[in-house]
Amino acid sequence: DQNCMRSKMSSLVMLALRGPLGVRTLPLLPRSCAAFAVAGPRWIQTKPANAGEWVGLIEKQDYNKKNETRSRPVSPHLTIYRPQLTSVLSVTHRGTGIGLTVGMSAAGIALGTQAFGGPPLEYWLTLAQTFPGWMIGGAKFAIAWPFCYHFANGLRHLAWDAGHGFDLKVLYQSGWGVVGVATIASAGIMSM
């Protein structure tokens, strides 16, 4: 409506005006005309920065030297915190994801070399049968555990996405549950 537009225009004109002591006054305009009619403009004050106050990096300045000259401490982050179950499981989830990606890529490349005259799958299976049983079982567990853990923890993340399981007690229960499920499932796969 016309009155709202006039009010907004007069507020915009006020943007250019300076208040007392060289302080610029800026109106904060509501989004809708109805809100403007009820609340009216609100005001904030800003001051221009002095030219000598620049604290950012300049061209030939080293970040670490700047912080040393200003006696700024370096944030210790990981070195001062005691590892918690939630942080350890988060790092493990990322690690298993990376490990599974690298392992699957390497297996795909190894098997893909068959097309170019590389050894067939039967060669790798025959080679694996020459190792002792405990080594084969350990290798099966080492391959199965990241799969099982990443899958179980992925289900836990889906529950979080749905908004469930954020209570601290439930977080720890589900975390230990994921580790238990992954270990039991991996032991079952290993025994096959």
Phi, psi and chi 1 to 4 in degrees:
 res  aa     phi    psi   chi1   chi2   chi3   chi4
   1 ASP       -  164.5   85.7  -36.4      -      -
   2 GLN   -65.1  -44.2  -72.1  -71.6   -8.9      -
   3 ASN   -61.8  -40.1  -70.3  -24.4      -      -
   4 CYS   -63.9  -44.1 -178.8      -      -      -
   5 MET   -62.6  -41.3  -72.9  -55.1  -72.2      -
   6 ARG   -63.7  -41.0  -84.6 -167.2 -144.5  120.7
   7 SER   -64.3  -42.4  -61.9      -      -      -
   8 LYS   -65.6  -40.5  -78.2 -172.9  175.8 -176.6
   9 MET   -64.8  -42.2  -69.8  -57.7  -70.8      -
  10 SER   -66.5  -32.5   64.6      -      -      -
  11 SER   -68.4  -37.3  -65.6      -      -      -
  12 LEU   -67.0  -35.4  -70.8  174.0      -      -
  13 VAL   -63.8  -34.9  168.9      -      -      -
  14 MET   -65.3  -19.7  -64.8  -65.1  -75.5      -
  15 LEU   -55.7  -38.0  -94.5  168.5      -      -
  16 ALA   -80.5  -13.0      -      -      -      -
  17 LEU   -82.3  144.5  -61.6  178.3      -      -
  18 ARG  -100.7  141.8  -73.2 -168.4  177.4  -93.4
  19 GLY   -86.1 -166.0      -      -      -      -
  20 PRO   -67.8  151.1   22.5  -31.1      -      -
  21 LEU    62.8   28.4  -56.7  173.3      -      -
  22 GLY    71.2   16.3      -      -      -      -
  23 VAL   -91.2  130.5  174.7      -      -      -
  24 ARG   -84.8  134.2 -175.0  174.8  -63.2 -143.4
  25 THR  -105.3  131.0   20.6      -      -      -
  26 LEU  -121.2  132.4  -58.9  173.4      -      -
  27 PRO   -81.0  142.4   28.6  -32.4      -      -
  28 LEU  -100.5  110.6  -68.3  175.4      -      -
  29 LEU   -90.5  133.9  -60.3  175.2      -      -
  30 PRO   -66.1  158.6  -11.9   21.5      -      -
  31 ARG   -71.1  -39.3  -68.9  178.7 -177.4 -118.0
  32 SER  -109.9  158.1   69.3      -      -      -
  33 CYS   -67.4  -33.9  -71.9      -      -      -
  34 ALA   -63.9  -42.3      -      -      -      -
  35 ALA   -67.1  -34.6      -      -      -      -
  36 PHE   -66.9  -39.8 -172.4   77.9      -      -
  37 ALA   -65.8  -34.3      -      -      -      -
  38 VAL   -81.0  -49.7  171.9      -      -      -
  39 ALA   -90.9  -32.4      -      -      -      -
  40 GLY    74.0  175.8      -      -      -      -
  41 PRO   -74.0  146.5   26.0  -32.5      -      -
  42 ARG  -108.4  156.2  -66.0  172.8  -68.3  163.7
  43 TRP  -123.5  141.7  -59.5   90.1      -      -
  44 ILE  -125.4  160.5   60.9  169.2      -      -
  45 GLN  -120.9  139.1  -67.4 -176.3  -17.3      -
  46 THR  -126.6  151.3   61.3      -      -      -
  47 LYS  -118.7  141.5  -65.2 -178.8 -178.3  178.7
  48 PRO   -69.4  143.6   20.2  -27.3      -      -
  49 ALA   -76.7  144.4      -      -      -      -
  50 ASN   -72.7  146.5  -66.8  -24.4      -      -
  51 ALA   -64.2  -29.9      -      -      -      -
  52 GLY   -83.4    0.5      -      -      -      -
  53 GLU   -92.9    7.6  -71.0 -176.3   18.2      -
  54 TRP   -64.3  125.3  173.7 -107.0      -      -
  55 VAL  -118.3    4.5  -67.2      -      -      -
  56 GLY   -75.2  176.3      -      -      -      -
  57 LEU   -76.3  138.4  -70.1  175.7      -      -
  58 ILE  -103.5  176.2   56.7  175.4      -      -
  59 GLU   -52.1  -51.8 -134.1  172.8  -88.7      -
  60 LYS  -103.2   34.9  -64.2  178.1 -178.5  175.8
  61 GLN  -112.3  134.4 -169.6  176.4   22.8      -
  62 ASP   -91.9  135.5 -178.5   30.7      -      -
  63 TYR   -58.5  -47.5  174.3   78.8      -      -
  64 ASN   -67.2  -40.5  -67.4  -34.1      -      -
  65 LYS   -64.7  -38.7  -74.7 -177.1 -176.3  175.7
  66 LYS   -61.6  -43.5  175.9 -174.2  166.1 -158.7
  67 ASN   -68.3  -34.1  -73.5  -24.7      -      -
  68 GLU   -67.6  -43.0  -74.3  173.5   14.4      -
  69 THR   -66.9  -29.1   58.1      -      -      -
  70 ARG   -92.5    4.5  -66.0 -178.0  178.4  -89.9
  71 SER    56.0   41.2  -59.9      -      -      -
  72 ARG   -88.6  130.7  -68.5  179.5  177.7  166.6
  73 PRO   -74.6  152.3   27.1  -32.9      -      -
  74 VAL   -89.2  133.5  176.9      -      -      -
  75 SER   -69.4  122.4 -179.9      -      -      -
  76 PRO   -79.8  -13.9   27.0  -31.9      -      -
  77 HIS    27.1  -90.8   64.5   91.9      -      -
  78 LEU   -70.3  -26.8  -66.0  176.3      -      -
  79 THR   -77.0  -16.4   59.0      -      -      -
  80 ILE  -107.0  -11.1   65.2  167.8      -      -
  81 TYR   -94.2  140.2  -64.8  113.7      -      -
  82 ARG   -77.1  131.2 -175.0 -175.3   64.7  151.3
  83 PRO   -60.7  133.8  -19.3   28.9      -      -
  84 GLN  -107.1  159.8  -60.4  173.2  -13.4      -
  85 LEU   -56.4  -43.0  178.3   67.3      -      -
  86 THR   -64.1  -41.3   51.3      -      -      -
  87 SER   -71.4  -37.9   60.6      -      -      -
  88 VAL   -65.1  -42.5  170.4      -      -      -
  89 LEU   -66.9  -34.8  -67.1 -179.3      -      -
  90 SER   -65.2  -46.3  175.9      -      -      -
  91 VAL   -64.3  -40.0  169.9      -      -      -
  92 THR   -63.9  -39.7  -54.5      -      -      -
  93 HIS   -61.5  -43.7 -173.2   76.7      -      -
  94 ARG   -66.4  -42.5  -67.7  164.8 -163.7 -110.1
  95 GLY   -63.0  -42.8      -      -      -      -
  96 THR   -67.7  -35.0   55.5      -      -      -
  97 GLY   -63.3  -44.2      -      -      -      -
  98 ILE   -66.4  -44.5  -68.3  168.2      -      -
  99 GLY   -61.9  -41.3      -      -      -      -
 100 LEU   -65.4  -39.1  -70.1  170.3      -      -
 101 THR   -63.8  -47.0  -58.7      -      -      -
 102 VAL   -65.0  -44.3  169.3      -      -      -
 103 GLY   -63.8  -44.4      -      -      -      -
 104 MET   -66.7  -37.1  -67.9  -62.1  -75.8      -
 105 SER   -65.3  -43.7  -61.8      -      -      -
 106 ALA   -64.3  -41.1      -      -      -      -
 107 ALA   -65.1  -41.3      -      -      -      -
 108 GLY   -64.0  -40.7      -      -      -      -
 109 ILE   -66.5  -42.8  -69.6  169.1      -      -
 110 ALA   -62.4  -43.2      -      -      -      -
 111 LEU   -74.5  -27.3  -67.0  175.6      -      -
 112 GLY   -72.2  -18.1      -      -      -      -
 113 THR   -70.0  -14.1   59.7      -      -      -
 114 GLN   -56.9  -36.9  -66.4  178.4   47.2      -
 115 ALA   -66.7  -20.3      -      -      -      -
 116 PHE  -111.3   24.6  -57.1  103.9      -      -
 117 GLY    91.6    9.8      -      -      -      -
 118 GLY   -75.3  175.1      -      -      -      -
 119 PRO   -67.7  140.4   18.5  -24.8      -      -
 120 PRO   -74.3  170.9   25.6  -31.9      -      -
 121 LEU   -59.9  -36.8  179.0   60.1      -      -
 122 GLU   -59.6  -33.5  -69.5   80.0   20.7      -
 123 TYR   -61.8  -46.1  167.6   78.6      -      -
 124 TRP   -66.7  -37.8  -62.8  109.3      -      -
 125 LEU   -67.1  -41.5  -65.9  174.4      -      -
 126 THR   -64.3  -40.4  -54.1      -      -      -
 127 LEU   -62.8  -41.6  178.2   67.1      -      -
 128 ALA   -64.1  -31.5      -      -      -      -
 129 GLN   -72.4  -13.4  -69.3  172.8   -9.3      -
 130 THR   -80.6  -14.4   62.6      -      -      -
 131 PHE   -80.9  154.5  -66.0  109.9      -      -
 132 PRO   -64.5  157.0   11.5  -16.1      -      -
 133 GLY   -59.4  -41.0      -      -      -      -
 134 TRP   -64.4  -32.6   63.4  -91.1      -      -
 135 MET   -73.2  -38.3 -165.9  178.2  -74.3      -
 136 ILE   -66.1  -43.7  -67.5  172.9      -      -
 137 GLY   -61.5  -43.2      -      -      -      -
 138 GLY   -63.9  -39.4      -      -      -      -
 139 ALA   -67.0  -39.9      -      -      -      -
 140 LYS   -63.1  -40.6  -73.8  165.7   73.6  174.8
 141 PHE   -66.1  -43.1 -173.6   85.7      -      -
 142 ALA   -65.0  -28.6      -      -      -      -
 143 ILE   -84.3  -37.6  -67.9  170.4      -      -
 144 ALA   -75.2  -36.3      -      -      -      -
 145 TRP   -60.8  -46.5 -164.3   85.5      -      -
 146 PRO   -60.7  -38.0  -23.5   32.7      -      -
 147 PHE   -60.6  -52.0  -87.4  109.0      -      -
 148 CYS   -64.0  -43.6  -64.2      -      -      -
 149 TYR   -63.5  -48.3  174.2   80.6      -      -
 150 HIS   -63.1  -38.5 -157.1   76.8      -      -
 151 PHE   -66.6  -49.2  178.7   76.1      -      -
 152 ALA   -64.4  -41.7      -      -      -      -
 153 ASN   -70.7  -28.8 -155.7   41.7      -      -
 154 GLY   -63.7  -38.9      -      -      -      -
 155 LEU   -64.7  -37.8  -66.0  177.7      -      -
 156 ARG   -62.6  -41.7 -178.1  177.3 -179.9 -135.4
 157 HIS   -65.6  -35.9  -83.8  -94.1      -      -
 158 LEU   -64.0  -37.8  -74.9  175.4      -      -
 159 ALA   -63.5  -39.6      -      -      -      -
 160 TRP   -64.4  -40.0  -70.7  -11.0      -      -
 161 ASP   -61.1  -29.7  -69.5  -17.5      -      -
 162 ALA   -83.9   -2.8      -      -      -      -
 163 GLY    91.4   15.8      -      -      -      -
 164 HIS  -109.1  149.6  -56.4  -67.8      -      -
 165 GLY    85.5   26.4      -      -      -      -
 166 PHE   -95.6   -4.4  -73.1  113.0      -      -
 167 ASP   -66.2  140.7 -177.5   48.1      -      -
 168 LEU   -58.7  -40.6 -170.1   60.1      -      -
 169 LYS   -64.9  -41.7 -176.2  178.1  177.6 -176.6
 170 VAL   -68.5  -36.4  175.1      -      -      -
 171 LEU   -58.5  -46.2  -84.8  172.8      -      -
 172 TYR   -70.5  -38.9  -85.2   82.6      -      -
 173 GLN   -63.3  -46.3  -72.4  173.4  -15.5      -
 174 SER   -68.7  -32.8   65.0      -      -      -
 175 GLY   -64.6  -49.2      -      -      -      -
 176 TRP   -66.7  -32.6  -75.5  114.7      -      -
 177 GLY   -62.9  -41.2      -      -      -      -
 178 VAL   -62.3  -44.1  162.6      -      -      -
 179 VAL   -63.3  -43.0  172.1      -      -      -
 180 GLY   -64.4  -46.4      -      -      -      -
 181 VAL   -61.7  -43.5  164.7      -      -      -
 182 ALA   -63.6  -41.3      -      -      -      -
 183 THR   -69.2  -43.8  -55.6      -      -      -
 184 ILE   -66.8  -44.0  -68.8  168.8      -      -
 185 ALA   -64.1  -38.8      -      -      -      -
 186 SER   -67.7  -38.0  -60.8      -      -      -
 187 ALA   -64.7  -38.7      -      -      -      -
 188 GLY   -64.6  -42.0      -      -      -      -
 189 ILE   -66.6  -38.0  -68.5  169.9      -      -
 190 MET   -63.7  -34.4 -179.7 -175.2   75.5      -
 191 SER   -77.4   -8.3   65.4      -      -      -
 192 MET   -73.7      -  -68.3 -177.7 -175.5      -
